[in-house]
Amino acid sequence: MLRTCSWVMGIVVMCAVGGGESPKDSSGWRGNCTGLWPEAKVPTEWSVKYDGMMAGLRCANTANEKDAQAVTDGFLRHWLVIGPFDVADSVNNFDMAHVGKEESLSPKAGDTAGGKTWTALEVPVAGRFTFAPTDLEWVDMGKAFEYKTNQMGYAQTYVFAAKPGKVRAVVEHNYGLQVWCNGKEVYKNTKPGWGVGNYPAISRQNLELTWPIAPCFDLDLQQGMNRLTMKVASPNREGWRGMQFSMWLRDMPGTPVIRKNMKWRTELPARSSSTPILVGERLYLMAEPDELVCLHAKTGKILWTRYVNYYEAMTPQEKAAKPEYAAKVDPLVASLKQAKDEQERLGFRRQIDAACKQIEPDRFKVKLDGHLAGHFGIVGFTTPMPCSDGKNIYVFVGTGVAARFDLDGNRKWISRLKTEEGEGLAYPAGGAVIGGKFVVFIGEMIAFDSQSGKEVWRQPKADRANGSLLPAKLAGVEVVLGQRGEVVRASDGKLLWDNPDKGPSDSGWNPSVVIGDVMYLPWQGTLSIKVLNFSKCTGDQWQPERGSFEAGNPRGPDGKGWQDKWSAGSPLVWQDMLYMVDMYGTFIAVDLKTQQVAYRQNLDTRGLQHYNAMGVVASPTLMENHIYVFDNQGTGIVLEPGRQFKQVAINRIESQLERTVAIPPQEILTYSAPVADGKCFFLRGEKYLYCVGE
């Protein structure tokens, strides 16, 4: 339903040309603040595929290969189960057999054993519109029969392999588990075998600088059919519940990888949801929880790394006042800088954290608000990306520490924000370099003098941001835009315009985009767009010409019921069209001339949704004459701009990580938008940075 003013048509005409021109290159949000690289000459096709056992692997709950379905994500979903069988003690009596020769089982649905019947148990694929589940995917025997303390059950599946070889399994189970593959025992543990246990635990373990190691074993598969048998126990303790396991398969380390249009891939020190920036021939990006990384853009070689944290922010005088720092902390910091292994690095970080808190607990105590703590596994401290004025790199991390480095990594200043007593750290965002200021967000908008690092102003009315601040020039004035549309003058922090539609409830996570003097502000995710023309604004109290129109569809996939249409990505405005994508992969094209939705299309994405993952996050990006859209599972879809949906290509980066816990092995990719550089573009994953080019 259209809700607009007559002047909107004038804006469209004015922006039809401006929307086709990217602004002067900058190094910040979406690279140039618009996501427009019409001059780029980049591939529309690329891929990373593993030539291993997982390709072509299929699974069924019958021994008939015709019934088998593809194992697309590493999780076996088709089982036969039988039980429960009572025992005196599920630990002490774990070895008691209840179905004859356990390792030789080859049942079909309806067969009986031990007075029980084998029944089918299917684990469905989570729907694409499922929002933020907290549980791992489990093969839960309780879905087939009721169980209680001190009981046993069996689960059987048939795995079909295109060729002989090995796959690696990572499993978590809430009590005893024994596994046979083709009659050979490959795993046995009569007690719980845990890793993360559930998705919220990812945040807790990230904050504790730990990462658990769940049980792991290899399956030696023959070509054709393979029998996989699981013996599952319930607890032997009153008050404990569960008879379930979560198992994920992946290819073995060293499996050959086939790459198309991949110039290089570089392993990074740690994950981050922030976007890389390109300055000259160097890339700068963040790694959790506090690391700035510089790479050579042509080769992917890491040139240097620097740390931005409480310890680095201490003055030499403050460190000298406590000799324990030199004796206990400095050697650990030196070891961390040399460490390469992920678990080793976490170990040094834990030791540094413990030593610093022992010396001065008040200085190093970190308190987070509950919401950030709960979602730390996706947000982290490095959501704010680095940004640059072309000569310096500015960094802000969510602990409230900011710093400036020259392009070679020489630190020019570092500053730790002062917070109120008892105040918890909230979602961080940043950064915008404009008007001699480095502007960040943590609970409010805060500016540093870009040369000295001194805090110069705060704007508390810009009080919410999950992504990035946006630097812009509106009506000839250098400003910084908040997530909900606030316009703050860069020179002095004056709030020139505060969005009157703001309220206490959430209005979405996505920053706006500015073309000329017009702001396109998403509202309630992708449900509507506010169009704000600031061209005639003057003085200290701005009143833009305002219009808005609805763009999303609040209905669910069946056309019924409310469905969140939240998005973390900015709109893409190109010529006379506006494009958005929500977190489920629904792509929306809006015709700015008619002020109507041209089309709404569910893209073929595979986004992973759980409490610490969001399926589609990256903003749509235009490179040359195509639009690029990405999910968090390595899918890249290329579209033609225009009023009709035209898909050019669908691409997959199927990188499997050597997970130590029972979560999907696919690398989480492209929470950040791509950054273009001539004939290539860069994609950020949780483990690797990719350069896509011919």
C-alpha positions as CSV (number, residue, x, y, z in Angstrom):
1,M,0.0,0.0,0.0
2,L,1.5,3.3,-1.1
3,R,2.1,6.0,1.5
4,T,3.9,8.9,-0.1
5,C,4.0,12.5,-1.0
6,S,3.8,14.1,-4.5
7,W,7.4,15.2,-4.3
8,V,8.7,11.6,-4.3
9,M,8.4,11.5,-8.1
10,G,10.7,14.5,-8.3
11,I,13.3,12.7,-6.2
12,V,13.1,9.7,-8.5
13,V,13.8,11.9,-11.5
14,M,16.6,13.7,-9.7
15,C,18.2,10.4,-8.5
16,A,17.8,8.4,-11.7
17,V,21.2,9.7,-12.9
18,G,22.7,10.1,-9.4
19,G,21.7,6.6,-8.6
20,G,23.8,5.3,-11.4
21,E,27.0,6.9,-10.2
22,S,29.0,5.7,-7.2
23,P,30.4,8.3,-4.9
24,K,34.1,9.0,-4.6
25,D,35.7,5.8,-3.4
26,S,36.0,5.6,0.4
27,S,37.0,2.9,2.7
28,G,34.2,2.1,5.0
29,W,30.7,0.7,5.0
30,R,30.2,-1.4,1.8
31,G,33.5,0.0,0.6
32,N,32.1,3.2,-0.9
33,C,28.9,3.6,1.2
34,T,26.6,2.6,-1.6
35,G,27.5,-0.9,-2.6
36,L,27.9,0.3,-6.2
37,W,30.9,-0.7,-8.3
38,P,29.7,-0.2,-11.9
39,E,33.3,0.0,-13.2
40,A,34.2,-3.5,-11.8
41,K,34.8,-6.3,-14.3
42,V,34.3,-9.3,-12.1
43,P,33.3,-12.9,-12.7
44,T,29.6,-14.0,-12.5
45,E,30.7,-17.6,-11.9
46,W,32.9,-19.1,-9.2
47,S,33.0,-22.2,-7.0
48,V,34.8,-24.2,-4.4
49,K,33.9,-27.9,-4.4
50,Y,35.4,-30.9,-2.6
51,D,36.2,-34.0,-4.6
52,G,35.6,-36.3,-1.7
53,M,33.3,-38.9,-0.2
54,M,30.6,-36.4,0.7
55,A,29.9,-35.6,-2.9
56,G,27.2,-38.1,-3.9
57,L,26.6,-39.5,-0.4
58,R,23.0,-40.6,0.2
59,C,21.0,-41.9,3.1
60,A,17.9,-44.0,3.6
61,N,16.1,-46.0,6.3
62,T,15.9,-49.0,3.9
63,A,18.5,-51.1,2.3
64,N,17.1,-50.2,-1.1
65,E,19.4,-47.6,-2.8
66,K,16.4,-46.3,-4.8
67,D,15.0,-44.9,-1.6
68,A,18.2,-43.0,-0.7
69,Q,18.2,-39.2,-0.6
70,A,21.2,-36.8,-0.9
71,V,23.1,-35.9,2.2
72,T,23.4,-32.2,1.4
73,D,24.7,-30.8,4.7
74,G,26.4,-33.7,6.5
75,F,23.5,-34.7,8.7
76,L,21.9,-38.1,8.3
77,R,18.1,-37.6,8.5
78,H,16.5,-41.0,7.7
79,W,16.5,-43.7,10.5
80,L,14.8,-46.7,11.8
81,V,14.6,-46.9,15.6
82,I,13.6,-49.5,18.2
83,G,13.1,-49.4,21.9
84,P,13.0,-48.6,24.8
85,F,14.6,-51.6,26.6
86,D,14.8,-51.4,30.4
87,V,18.0,-52.0,32.2
88,A,19.0,-51.8,35.9
89,D,21.6,-49.2,35.2
90,S,22.3,-47.6,31.7
91,V,26.0,-47.3,32.5
92,N,26.8,-50.5,34.2
93,N,24.5,-52.6,31.9
94,F,25.4,-50.7,28.7
95,D,26.9,-53.8,27.1
96,M,23.7,-55.9,27.4
97,A,22.4,-56.7,24.0
98,H,18.6,-56.4,23.4
99,V,18.2,-57.2,19.7
100,G,20.4,-60.1,19.1
101,K,23.8,-59.5,17.4
102,E,23.9,-55.7,17.6
103,E,26.8,-55.2,15.1
104,S,25.0,-57.3,12.4
105,L,21.6,-55.4,12.4
106,S,20.0,-54.9,9.0
107,P,16.3,-54.2,9.8
108,K,13.4,-52.8,7.8
109,A,10.4,-50.9,9.1
110,G,8.0,-53.3,10.8
111,D,10.6,-55.9,11.8
112,T,10.5,-56.9,15.5
113,A,13.2,-57.6,18.0
114,G,13.2,-58.0,21.7
115,G,9.4,-57.6,21.7
116,K,9.7,-54.1,20.1
117,T,9.1,-52.9,16.5
118,W,11.5,-51.0,14.2
119,T,9.8,-47.7,13.2
120,A,10.9,-44.9,10.9
121,L,12.2,-41.7,12.4
122,E,12.8,-38.7,10.0
123,V,14.6,-35.6,11.0
124,P,13.2,-32.9,8.7
125,V,15.3,-30.1,7.3
126,A,14.6,-26.8,9.2
127,G,12.4,-24.5,7.2
128,R,14.0,-21.5,5.6
129,F,11.7,-19.3,7.6
130,T,12.6,-20.8,11.0
131,F,13.9,-18.0,13.2
132,A,16.7,-18.4,15.8
133,P,16.3,-22.0,17.1
134,T,18.4,-22.8,20.2
135,D,18.7,-26.5,19.8
136,L,21.2,-28.5,17.7
137,E,19.7,-30.9,15.2
138,W,19.2,-34.1,17.1
139,V,18.2,-37.7,16.2
140,D,15.8,-37.8,19.2
141,M,14.5,-41.3,20.1
142,G,11.8,-39.6,22.1
143,K,10.1,-38.6,18.8
144,A,9.4,-42.3,18.2
145,F,8.7,-43.7,21.7
146,E,8.5,-42.6,25.3
147,Y,11.6,-43.3,27.5
148,K,12.6,-42.9,31.1
149,T,15.7,-43.3,33.2
150,N,17.8,-46.4,32.6
151,Q,16.7,-47.4,29.1
152,M,18.3,-48.3,25.8
153,G,17.4,-47.9,22.2
154,Y,18.9,-48.5,18.7
155,A,19.0,-46.3,15.6
156,Q,19.9,-47.7,12.2
157,T,20.5,-46.0,8.8
158,Y,21.9,-47.1,5.4
159,V,24.5,-44.8,3.8
160,F,25.2,-45.2,0.1
161,A,28.6,-44.0,-1.2
162,A,29.6,-43.4,-4.8
163,K,33.1,-44.7,-4.1
164,P,35.0,-46.3,-1.3
165,G,36.7,-44.1,1.3
166,K,36.5,-42.4,4.7
167,V,34.4,-39.6,6.1
168,R,34.9,-38.0,9.5
169,A,32.0,-37.8,12.1
170,V,31.7,-35.4,14.9
171,V,29.0,-36.4,17.4
172,E,27.4,-35.0,20.6
173,H,25.2,-37.3,22.8
174,N,23.5,-36.6,26.1
175,Y,24.2,-40.0,27.5
176,G,25.8,-43.3,26.4
177,L,26.4,-44.0,22.7
178,Q,28.0,-46.9,20.7
179,V,28.5,-46.8,17.0
180,W,29.1,-49.6,14.4
181,C,29.8,-49.1,10.8
182,N,29.4,-52.2,8.6
183,G,29.7,-54.4,11.8
184,K,32.8,-52.7,13.1
185,E,32.7,-50.7,16.3
186,V,34.0,-47.2,15.7
187,Y,32.9,-45.4,18.9
188,K,31.8,-46.2,22.4
189,N,31.2,-44.0,25.4
190,T,28.9,-44.9,28.2
191,K,28.7,-41.3,29.6
192,P,27.6,-38.1,28.0
193,G,29.7,-36.8,25.0
194,W,29.3,-33.0,24.8
195,G,30.6,-30.1,22.7
196,V,28.5,-27.0,22.5
197,G,25.2,-28.8,23.5
198,N,23.1,-26.0,22.1
199,Y,23.5,-22.9,19.9
200,P,23.4,-20.2,22.7
201,A,26.4,-21.9,24.3
202,I,28.5,-20.7,21.3
203,S,28.3,-17.2,22.8
204,R,29.3,-18.3,26.3
205,Q,32.3,-20.2,25.0
206,N,33.4,-17.4,22.8
207,L,33.3,-15.1,25.8
208,E,35.2,-17.6,27.9
209,L,37.9,-17.9,25.2
210,T,37.3,-21.6,25.0
211,W,36.2,-24.0,22.3
212,P,35.2,-27.5,23.2
213,I,36.2,-30.7,21.5
214,A,33.3,-33.2,21.0
215,P,33.8,-36.9,20.2
216,C,35.2,-37.6,16.7
217,F,35.7,-40.8,14.7
218,D,36.1,-41.9,11.1
219,L,33.7,-44.1,9.1
220,D,35.3,-46.4,6.5
221,L,32.7,-46.6,3.8
222,Q,32.5,-49.2,1.0
223,Q,31.1,-48.4,-2.4
224,G,27.4,-48.8,-2.4
225,M,25.4,-49.6,0.8
226,N,26.8,-49.2,4.3
227,R,25.1,-50.1,7.6
228,L,25.4,-47.5,10.4
229,T,24.1,-48.7,13.8
230,M,23.8,-46.5,16.9
231,K,23.1,-47.8,20.4
232,V,21.7,-45.0,22.6
233,A,21.2,-44.9,26.3
234,S,19.0,-42.7,28.5
235,P,20.6,-41.3,31.8
236,N,21.0,-43.4,34.9
237,R,20.3,-40.4,37.1
238,E,16.9,-39.2,38.2
239,G,16.0,-35.8,36.9
240,W,18.2,-36.1,33.8
241,R,16.5,-36.6,30.5
242,G,17.3,-37.4,26.9
243,M,18.0,-40.2,24.5
244,Q,19.4,-38.5,21.5
245,F,22.5,-37.7,19.4
246,S,23.6,-35.1,16.9
247,M,26.1,-36.3,14.3
248,W,27.7,-34.4,11.4
249,L,29.8,-35.9,8.6
250,R,32.5,-34.2,6.6
251,D,35.2,-35.1,4.1
252,M,38.6,-36.0,5.6
253,P,41.4,-33.5,5.9
254,G,43.4,-33.2,2.7
255,T,40.5,-34.0,0.4
256,P,41.2,-32.5,-3.0
257,V,39.5,-29.2,-3.7
258,I,38.3,-28.0,-7.1
259,R,38.2,-24.2,-7.5
260,K,36.8,-22.0,-10.2
261,N,37.7,-18.3,-10.6
262,M,39.5,-18.3,-7.2
263,K,42.7,-16.2,-7.3
264,W,43.6,-16.9,-3.7
265,R,42.3,-18.0,-0.3
266,T,44.0,-16.9,3.0
267,E,43.4,-18.3,6.4
268,L,42.6,-15.6,9.0
269,P,43.4,-15.5,12.7
270,A,39.8,-15.7,13.8
271,R,36.2,-15.1,12.7
272,S,34.5,-11.7,12.5
273,S,31.2,-10.4,11.1
274,S,32.8,-7.1,10.0
275,T,33.5,-6.1,6.4
276,P,37.1,-5.8,5.0
277,I,38.1,-2.5,3.5
278,L,40.5,-1.9,0.6
279,V,43.0,0.9,0.7
280,G,45.4,1.0,-2.4
281,E,46.8,-2.6,-2.7
282,R,46.1,-3.5,0.9
283,L,43.1,-5.1,2.6
284,Y,42.3,-4.4,6.3
285,L,39.9,-6.4,8.4
286,M,39.2,-7.5,11.9
287,A,39.5,-10.8,13.7
288,E,37.9,-11.6,17.1
289,P,38.2,-10.4,19.7
290,D,40.5,-7.4,19.0
291,E,42.9,-8.0,16.1
292,L,43.5,-5.7,13.0
293,V,44.8,-7.7,10.1
294,C,46.5,-6.2,7.0
295,L,46.8,-8.3,3.8
296,H,48.3,-7.7,0.3
297,A,45.3,-7.5,-2.0
298,K,47.1,-9.1,-5.0
299,T,48.5,-12.1,-3.2
300,G,46.4,-12.5,0.0
301,K,49.6,-12.6,2.1
302,I,49.2,-11.3,5.7
303,L,51.6,-8.4,6.1
304,W,51.0,-7.6,9.8
305,T,48.5,-7.8,12.6
306,R,47.9,-5.4,15.6
307,Y,45.9,-5.6,18.8
308,V,43.3,-3.1,20.1
309,N,42.3,-4.0,23.7
310,Y,42.5,-2.8,27.3
311,Y,46.1,-3.9,27.7
312,E,47.3,-2.1,24.6
313,A,45.4,1.0,25.7
314,M,47.4,1.3,28.9
315,T,50.1,4.0,29.0
316,P,53.7,3.0,29.6
317,Q,53.4,4.7,33.0
318,E,50.4,2.6,34.0
319,K,52.2,-0.6,33.0
320,A,55.4,0.4,34.8
321,A,53.5,1.0,38.0
322,K,52.7,-2.8,38.1
323,P,55.9,-4.8,37.4
324,E,53.8,-7.9,37.2
325,Y,52.7,-6.9,33.7
326,A,56.2,-7.1,32.3
327,A,56.9,-10.4,34.2
328,K,53.6,-12.2,33.6
329,V,51.7,-10.6,30.7
330,D,54.3,-9.4,28.1
331,P,55.8,-13.0,27.6
332,L,52.2,-14.3,26.9
333,V,51.5,-11.5,24.5
334,A,54.7,-12.3,22.6
335,S,53.7,-16.0,22.5
336,L,50.2,-15.1,21.2
337,K,51.7,-13.1,18.3
338,Q,53.7,-16.2,17.2
339,A,51.0,-18.8,17.7
340,K,49.3,-20.2,14.6
341,D,47.1,-23.0,15.9
342,E,43.6,-21.9,16.9
343,Q,43.4,-23.8,20.2
344,E,46.9,-22.6,21.1
345,R,45.9,-19.0,20.4
346,L,42.8,-19.4,22.6
347,G,45.0,-20.8,25.4
348,F,47.4,-17.8,25.4
349,R,44.4,-15.5,25.3
350,R,42.9,-17.2,28.4
351,Q,46.2,-16.9,30.2
352,I,46.5,-13.2,29.3
353,D,43.0,-12.5,30.4
354,A,43.5,-14.4,33.7
355,A,46.8,-12.7,34.4
356,C,45.5,-9.2,33.7
357,K,42.4,-9.7,35.9
358,Q,44.6,-11.0,38.7
359,I,46.8,-7.9,38.6
360,E,44.1,-5.3,38.2
361,P,40.6,-6.8,38.2
362,D,38.7,-3.5,38.0
363,R,40.6,-2.4,34.9
364,F,40.0,-5.6,32.9
365,K,36.5,-6.6,34.1
366,V,34.2,-6.7,31.1
367,K,30.4,-6.5,31.7
368,L,28.0,-7.0,28.8
369,D,24.3,-6.4,28.7
370,G,22.3,-9.6,28.5
371,H,21.3,-9.3,24.9
372,L,24.8,-8.8,23.6
373,A,26.1,-11.6,25.8
374,G,23.4,-14.0,24.5
375,H,24.2,-13.3,20.8
376,F,27.9,-12.7,21.2
377,G,28.6,-15.8,19.0
378,I,27.4,-13.8,15.9
379,V,28.0,-10.2,17.0
380,G,31.4,-10.4,18.8
381,F,33.5,-7.3,19.6
382,T,34.6,-6.7,16.0
383,T,31.3,-6.0,14.3
384,P,32.6,-2.4,13.7
385,M,34.8,-2.7,10.6
386,P,37.9,-0.7,10.2
387,C,37.6,2.5,8.1
388,S,40.1,4.8,6.4
389,D,40.7,8.3,5.2
390,G,43.2,6.9,2.7
391,K,46.2,7.6,4.9
392,N,45.2,6.0,8.2
393,I,43.2,3.0,9.5
394,Y,40.8,3.6,12.3
395,V,39.6,0.8,14.5
396,F,36.9,0.5,17.1
397,V,36.2,-2.7,19.1
398,G,33.1,-3.5,21.2
399,T,35.0,-3.3,24.5
400,G,35.1,0.5,23.9
401,V,38.7,0.9,22.6
402,A,39.5,3.0,19.5
403,A,42.8,3.4,17.7
404,R,44.5,4.9,14.7
405,F,47.3,3.3,12.7
406,D,49.1,4.4,9.6
407,L,48.9,2.1,6.6
408,D,52.0,0.2,7.7
409,G,50.6,-0.6,11.2
410,N,52.4,2.1,13.2
411,R,50.0,3.1,16.0
412,K,49.3,6.8,16.2
413,W,46.9,6.8,19.2
414,I,44.8,4.5,21.2
415,S,41.9,5.5,23.5
416,R,39.6,3.6,25.9
417,L,36.1,5.1,26.4
418,K,35.0,5.9,29.9
419,T,31.8,4.2,30.9
420,E,29.4,4.7,33.8
421,E,29.9,2.5,36.9
422,G,28.0,-0.7,36.4
423,E,27.1,0.0,32.8
424,G,27.2,-3.0,30.6
425,L,28.7,-3.0,27.1
426,A,26.0,-3.1,24.4
427,Y,25.9,-3.8,20.6
428,P,28.8,-1.9,19.0
429,A,28.9,-0.3,15.6
430,G,31.1,2.0,13.7
431,G,32.9,3.6,12.1
432,A,32.7,6.7,10.1
433,V,35.6,9.0,9.3
434,I,34.4,12.4,8.3
435,G,35.0,16.1,9.0
436,G,38.2,15.3,11.0
437,K,36.2,12.9,13.3
438,F,36.2,9.2,13.9
439,V,32.6,8.4,14.9
440,V,31.6,5.1,16.5
441,F,28.6,3.7,18.4
442,I,28.3,1.8,21.6
443,G,25.0,2.7,23.4
444,E,25.3,6.2,21.8
445,M,27.1,7.9,19.0
446,I,30.6,9.0,20.0
447,A,33.2,11.0,18.1
448,F,37.0,11.1,18.5
449,D,39.2,13.8,17.0
450,S,40.8,11.8,14.2
451,Q,44.3,13.3,14.7
452,S,44.6,13.2,18.5
453,G,42.2,10.5,19.5
454,K,40.6,12.7,22.1
455,E,36.8,12.2,22.6
456,V,35.1,15.4,21.4
457,W,31.4,14.8,21.5
458,R,28.6,12.3,22.3
459,Q,25.1,12.1,20.9
460,P,22.9,10.0,23.2
461,K,19.7,10.4,21.1
462,A,21.3,8.2,18.5
463,D,20.8,5.3,20.8
464,R,20.6,2.1,18.7
465,A,22.8,0.5,16.1
466,N,23.6,-3.1,15.2
467,G,25.5,-2.6,12.0
468,S,27.3,0.5,10.8
469,L,27.1,4.2,11.0
470,L,27.0,6.0,7.6
471,P,29.1,9.1,6.8
472,A,27.5,11.4,4.2
473,K,27.2,14.9,3.0
474,L,23.6,16.2,3.0
475,A,22.7,19.8,1.9
476,G,26.5,20.5,1.8
477,V,27.0,19.5,5.5
478,E,29.2,16.6,6.6
479,V,27.0,14.4,8.8
480,V,26.9,10.9,10.3
481,L,23.6,8.9,10.0
482,G,22.4,6.6,12.8
483,Q,20.7,3.3,12.1
484,R,17.2,4.7,12.6
485,G,17.8,7.7,10.5
486,E,19.2,10.3,12.9
487,V,21.3,13.0,11.2
488,V,24.2,14.2,13.4
489,R,26.5,17.0,12.3
490,A,30.1,15.7,12.3
491,S,31.7,18.9,13.4
492,D,30.0,19.2,16.8
493,G,27.6,16.3,17.3
494,K,24.5,18.5,16.9
495,L,21.4,16.4,16.2
496,L,20.1,18.1,13.0
497,W,17.2,15.7,12.5
498,D,15.7,13.0,14.8
499,N,13.3,10.6,13.2
500,P,9.9,11.3,14.7
501,D,8.7,7.7,13.9
502,K,11.2,6.2,16.3
503,G,9.7,4.3,19.2
504,P,10.8,2.0,22.0
505,S,10.4,-1.1,19.9
506,D,12.9,-2.4,17.3
507,S,12.6,-0.8,13.9
508,G,15.1,-3.0,12.1
509,W,18.9,-3.6,11.9
510,N,19.8,-2.3,8.5
511,P,21.6,1.0,7.8
512,S,20.2,3.4,5.2
513,V,21.8,4.4,1.9
514,V,22.3,7.9,0.6
515,I,22.2,9.0,-3.1
516,G,22.8,12.7,-3.6
517,D,20.8,14.5,-0.8
518,V,18.3,11.6,-0.5
519,M,18.3,9.0,2.2
520,Y,16.6,5.7,1.7
521,L,15.9,4.3,5.1
522,P,14.5,0.7,5.6
523,W,11.9,0.5,8.3
524,Q,10.8,-2.7,10.1
525,G,13.3,-4.7,8.2
526,T,12.2,-4.8,4.6
527,L,8.6,-4.0,5.1
528,S,8.8,-0.3,4.1
529,I,11.2,2.4,2.9
530,K,11.3,5.9,4.1
531,V,12.5,8.4,1.4
532,L,14.0,11.6,2.9
533,N,15.0,14.5,0.8
534,F,17.5,16.9,2.7
535,S,18.4,19.1,-0.3
536,K,16.6,22.2,1.1
537,C,17.6,21.8,4.7
538,T,19.4,24.6,6.5
539,G,20.3,25.8,10.0
540,D,20.3,23.6,13.1
541,Q,16.8,22.1,12.9
542,W,16.3,20.2,9.7
543,Q,13.0,19.2,8.3
544,P,13.4,17.0,5.2
545,E,10.7,16.4,2.7
546,R,9.4,13.0,3.7
547,G,7.7,10.1,1.9
548,S,7.5,6.4,2.4
549,F,6.1,3.3,0.7
550,E,5.6,-0.3,1.7
551,A,8.0,-2.8,0.1
552,G,7.8,-6.0,2.0
553,N,5.2,-8.7,2.6
554,P,4.5,-9.5,6.2
555,R,2.9,-12.8,5.4
556,G,4.6,-16.2,5.8
557,P,5.4,-18.6,3.0
558,D,1.9,-20.0,3.0
559,G,0.4,-16.5,2.6
560,K,-0.9,-16.6,6.2
561,G,0.3,-15.3,9.5
562,W,2.9,-12.7,10.4
563,Q,6.5,-13.3,9.3
564,D,9.4,-11.2,10.4
565,K,11.1,-9.5,7.5
566,W,14.2,-8.3,9.3
567,S,17.4,-7.6,7.4
568,A,20.9,-6.5,8.4
569,G,21.7,-5.4,4.8
570,S,21.3,-1.9,3.4
571,P,19.2,-1.3,0.3
572,L,20.9,-1.1,-3.1
573,V,19.7,1.9,-5.2
574,W,20.6,1.8,-8.9
575,Q,19.2,4.0,-11.6
576,D,15.4,4.0,-10.9
577,M,15.2,0.8,-8.8
578,L,15.7,-0.1,-5.2
579,Y,16.7,-3.7,-4.1
580,M,16.6,-5.3,-0.7
581,V,17.0,-8.8,0.7
582,D,15.6,-10.1,4.0
583,M,17.3,-12.6,6.3
584,Y,15.4,-15.5,4.7
585,G,16.7,-14.8,1.2
586,T,13.5,-13.1,-0.1
587,F,14.7,-10.5,-2.7
588,I,12.5,-7.4,-3.2
589,A,12.8,-5.0,-6.2
590,V,11.0,-1.7,-5.9
591,D,10.3,0.5,-8.9
592,L,11.0,4.1,-7.7
593,K,9.1,5.6,-10.7
594,T,5.8,3.9,-9.9
595,Q,6.6,3.5,-6.2
596,Q,5.5,-0.1,-6.3
597,V,7.1,-3.5,-5.7
598,A,8.2,-4.8,-9.1
599,Y,8.7,-8.3,-7.9
600,R,9.3,-10.4,-4.7
601,Q,11.3,-13.6,-5.2
602,N,12.5,-16.3,-2.7
603,L,16.1,-16.9,-3.8
604,D,17.7,-20.4,-3.9
605,T,19.6,-19.8,-0.7
606,R,20.8,-22.3,2.0
607,G,21.0,-19.9,4.9
608,L,21.8,-21.3,8.3
609,Q,19.4,-19.9,10.9
610,H,19.9,-20.4,14.7
611,Y,20.4,-18.5,17.8
612,N,23.9,-17.3,16.8
613,A,23.5,-17.4,13.0
614,M,21.4,-15.5,10.5
615,G,20.7,-16.9,7.0
616,V,21.2,-13.8,4.8
617,V,23.1,-10.7,6.2
618,A,25.2,-9.1,3.5
619,S,23.8,-6.1,1.6
620,P,23.0,-6.6,-2.1
621,T,25.9,-5.3,-4.2
622,L,26.2,-4.1,-7.8
623,M,29.4,-5.0,-9.7
624,E,29.6,-4.0,-13.3
625,N,26.0,-4.6,-14.5
626,H,24.9,-7.4,-12.1
627,I,23.6,-7.6,-8.6
628,Y,25.2,-10.0,-6.2
629,V,23.4,-11.5,-3.3
630,F,24.9,-13.9,-0.7
631,D,23.7,-16.2,2.1
632,N,25.9,-17.3,5.1
633,Q,26.5,-20.8,3.6
634,G,28.6,-19.8,0.7
635,T,25.8,-19.3,-1.9
636,G,26.3,-16.4,-4.3
637,I,23.4,-15.5,-6.6
638,V,23.9,-13.2,-9.6
639,L,20.9,-11.2,-10.9
640,E,20.2,-8.7,-13.7
641,P,19.0,-5.4,-12.5
642,G,15.5,-4.4,-13.7
643,R,11.8,-4.7,-13.1
644,Q,11.7,-8.5,-13.8
645,F,13.5,-11.2,-12.0
646,K,16.4,-12.6,-14.1
647,Q,18.9,-14.9,-12.4
648,V,22.2,-15.1,-14.2
649,A,24.1,-17.6,-12.1
650,I,24.1,-19.4,-8.7
651,N,27.5,-20.2,-7.2
652,R,28.7,-22.2,-4.2
653,I,31.8,-22.0,-2.0
654,E,31.4,-25.3,-0.2
655,S,34.3,-25.0,2.2
656,Q,34.1,-27.6,5.0
657,L,35.8,-26.7,8.2
658,E,37.3,-29.2,10.6
659,R,34.7,-28.6,13.3
660,T,35.3,-29.9,16.8
661,V,31.6,-29.7,17.7
662,A,28.4,-31.1,16.2
663,I,27.4,-28.1,14.1
664,P,27.2,-28.0,10.3
665,P,30.7,-28.2,8.7
666,Q,30.1,-25.7,6.0
667,E,32.1,-22.5,6.6
668,I,29.9,-19.5,7.5
669,L,30.5,-17.0,4.7
670,T,29.6,-13.5,3.7
671,Y,28.1,-11.9,6.7
672,S,29.8,-8.9,5.2
673,A,29.2,-7.5,1.7
674,P,31.8,-8.1,-1.1
675,V,34.4,-5.5,-1.8
676,A,35.4,-5.0,-5.5
677,D,38.8,-4.2,-6.9
678,G,39.0,-3.9,-10.7
679,K,38.7,-7.5,-12.0
680,C,38.2,-9.3,-8.7
681,F,36.2,-9.0,-5.4
682,F,36.8,-10.2,-1.9
683,L,34.5,-12.3,0.3
684,R,34.9,-12.8,4.0
685,G,34.3,-16.1,5.7
686,E,34.7,-17.1,9.4
687,K,38.0,-18.8,8.6
688,Y,39.1,-17.6,5.2
689,L,39.2,-14.5,3.0
690,Y,38.6,-15.3,-0.7
691,C,39.6,-13.4,-3.8
692,V,37.3,-14.1,-6.6
693,G,38.6,-13.3,-10.1
694,E,39.6,-14.9,-13.4
